[in-house]
């Protein structure tokens, strides 16, 4: 999948509507404060964060796709979002960020990451004490969701219990999950059912 190439056509009405639902689920799931700093990992063009920008003091938007970050920066400038800052970086480089956050969230990103244990550990290190992690992703499926991308080599969704175990092993507490979104995706004329879960966890 080439996110650089997809960036210019990423912001469809369907994706924006889904992002709004995801942002609402994140905001319902944790105790938010306007004084909190947040980070969105794998932010893409910032669809989810634009629905959360009034909830936080500051949001760092992280993505490794320059194409996505270029589109995001143009939107931040257009809408004059002075509390949102985009970074085209890879957080697996542990020295790339010199600060921590009160909330870290990501949406439909983890299934693209090969080493789940390593990225969860990075999230833990980047959170302040009492900080929240929110992960939104696909429930385990048979691979149909990415069928039109033969080069996709990520995860076919996740088993929630297995992901909870990884979070617990990394040190997270108060781990809860729920499936909150059900939808269909048209691929080659065929309707594919999929669902999304949210797992929240806390660092003490």
Residue pairs with C-beta under 8 A, 6 or more apart in sequence:
1 112
1 146
1 149
1 151
1 152
3 44
3 63
3 65
3 67
3 68
4 65
4 66
4 67
4 68
5 67
6 67
7 44
7 45
7 65
7 67
7 68
7 70
7 71
8 67
8 71
10 44
10 45
10 47
10 68
10 71
11 45
11 47
11 71
15 47
16 47
18 181
18 183
19 47
19 48
19 50
19 51
19 107
20 51
21 180
21 181
22 48
22 51
22 107
22 136
22 181
22 196
22 198
23 48
23 49
23 51
23 52
24 51
25 136
25 180
25 181
25 198
26 48
26 52
26 105
26 134
26 136
26 198
27 52
27 55
29 134
29 198
29 200
30 103
30 132
30 134
30 200
31 132
32 55
32 56
32 103
33 102
34 55
34 56
34 57
35 57
36 55
36 56
36 57
36 102
36 103
37 56
37 57
37 58
37 59
37 60
37 99
37 101
37 102
37 103
38 49
38 52
38 55
38 56
38 58
38 59
38 60
38 101
38 102
38 103
38 104
38 105
39 59
39 60
39 61
39 62
39 101
39 103
39 104
39 105
39 126
40 46
40 48
40 49
40 59
40 60
40 61
40 62
40 104
40 105
40 106
40 107
41 62
41 91
41 104
41 105
41 106
41 109
41 119
41 123
42 62
42 63
42 106
42 107
42 108
42 109
42 110
42 112
43 49
43 61
43 62
43 63
43 68
43 72
43 86
44 63
44 65
44 68
44 72
45 68
45 71
45 72
45 75
46 61
46 72
46 75
46 76
46 84
46 86
48 105
48 107
49 59
49 61
49 84
50 75
50 79
50 81
52 59
52 105
53 59
53 81
53 83
53 84
56 83
56 103
57 83
58 83
58 84
58 85
59 83
59 84
59 85
60 85
60 87
60 97
60 101
61 69
61 72
61 84
61 85
61 86
61 87
62 87
62 89
62 91
63 69
63 72
63 86
63 87
63 88
64 88
64 89
64 90
65 88
66 88
69 86
69 87
69 88
72 86
73 86
75 81
76 84
76 85
76 86
87 97
89 96
89 97
90 96
91 97
91 119
91 122
91 126
92 118
92 119
92 122
94 122
94 125
97 126
100 126
100 127
100 128
100 131
101 126
101 127
101 128
101 131
102 127
102 128
102 130
102 131
102 132
103 131
103 132
103 133
103 134
104 123
104 126
104 127
104 131
104 132
104 133
104 134
105 133
105 134
105 135
105 136
106 134
106 135
106 136
106 137
107 136
107 137
108 136
108 137
108 138
108 196
109 137
110 116
110 119
110 135
110 137
110 155
110 158
111 137
111 138
111 154
111 155
111 156
111 157
111 158
112 154
113 119
113 154
113 155
114 153
114 154
116 155
116 163
116 166
117 166
117 169
117 170
120 166
120 167
120 170
120 172
121 170
123 133
123 170
124 133
124 170
124 171
124 172
124 203
127 133
127 203
128 203
129 203
129 204
130 202
130 203
130 204
131 202
131 203
132 200
132 201
132 202
132 203
133 167
133 172
133 200
133 201
133 202
133 203
134 198
134 199
134 200
135 163
135 198
135 199
135 200
136 196
136 197
136 198
137 157
137 158
137 196
137 197
138 145
138 156
138 157
138 158
138 194
138 195
138 196
138 197
139 157
139 158
139 160
139 179
139 194
139 195
139 196
139 197
140 156
140 157
140 158
140 159
141 156
141 157
141 194
142 156
143 156
144 187
144 192
144 194
145 156
145 157
145 185
145 192
145 194
146 152
146 154
146 156
147 187
147 188
147 192
148 187
148 188
157 194
158 197
160 177
160 179
160 197
160 199
163 177
163 199
164 175
164 177
164 199
167 175
167 199
167 201
168 175
171 203
172 201
172 202
172 203
173 201
173 202
173 203
173 204
174 200
174 201
174 202
175 199
175 200
175 201
176 199
176 200
176 201
177 197
177 198
177 199
177 200
178 197
178 198
179 195
179 196
179 197
180 196
180 197
180 198
181 195
181 196
182 193
182 194
182 195
183 193
183 194
183 195
183 196
184 191
184 192
184 193
184 194
185 191
185 192
185 194
186 192
